[in-house]
Amino acid sequence: MNRRPRRNRKSESIRNLVEETSLSVKDLIFPMFLVDGANKKIAIDSMPGIYRYSIDTMLGEIESCLNLGILAFDIFPAYPDSLKDTVASESYNPETFYLKALREIKKQFPEVCLMSDVAMDPYSSDGHDGLVKDGKILNDETLEILARMSLAQADAGVDIIGPSDMMDGRVGYIRELLDKSGFTDTSIMSYTAKYASVFYGPFRDALDSTPKFGDKKTYQMNPANSKEALIEGELDTEEGADFLMVKPALSYLDVIKLLNDRFSLPIAAYNVSGEYSMVKASVERGWIDNDRAMLEILLSMKRAGAKVILTYFAKEYAAYCKGR
């Protein structure tokens, strides 16, 4: 045999030389959950190790993450029912706790990359990502609300707007308003291929954002479809997106590769709550090793073509790298 692939595996130093895919803390965005109030750090039962923070405790957590090398954060607000209505009016109230928190984060840590979430569900009494009328989610009527929300977040200092709603045309609508309002430098990371997935359950626990009726299958994608993601990617690119995201990540590695092969924009992968919690549940039972599972999962997303990974493992991975 004149070809022996095992020669390139015979020692760690040689394996490192021929390693095809690399993973860095710089690739990661850490999603965090915000609640109103002070001195709050509330454990999320379905997401071991993840918490809801009030702004004061969140600032401390962000500082801890910065010391580990994490520079990018995606902040999700958890609103009480008392502040929710059918038109998500709290989302663009300049005095709402979410926008005030975003301003404070950028004031305290101007060096961080701050990402936000744009969808109606955290603020909607219906629990859907779009405006509801007679049991139907209205597309075009939702766009104005999403754009007002995006403008308010950009004004609060957000670096990357994250439209997660899956309404048709929202990227272009948001881009146009941001540009007209002077926020030409504010980026858009579009949730391009967001699937109607079972893996969002723990996230909805964290935000108490489960739909009050029906499901999200009329606007989120069918898990059976991959070519449809190319349509979404083409539209988002034409409308002015700066990143294309696939969500969830682990069950859709083929879609990450598909978009990466077709488009020149950086591809983001959202390693969602259910994927994280599956690992944690297995670790608690002693079935798998936490660090090895974490590394293998994140590496698979990079290998598939993701340039950016949103993951609840971000701080753990950063601590792991720091300790090596």
Protein Blocks (a to p, Z undefined) as FASTA:
>chain_A
ZZdfklmmmbmklmmmmombdcdfklpccdddddedehiacddfklghiacddfklmmmm
mmmmmmnopabdcddddddfklgcfkommmmgmkbmklmmmmmmmmmmmmbccdddddfk
lmpcnlpabdceehiacfklmmmmmmmmmmmmmmnopabdcdfklpghklmmmmmmmmmn
opambccdddfbacddfklmmmmmmnopacfbhcfklmmccfkbmklmmmmmmmmmmnop
abdcdddfklmmmmmmmmmmmpmbdcdddddfklmmmmmmmmmnopacfklmmmmmmmmm
mmnopabdcdfklmmmmmmmmmZZ
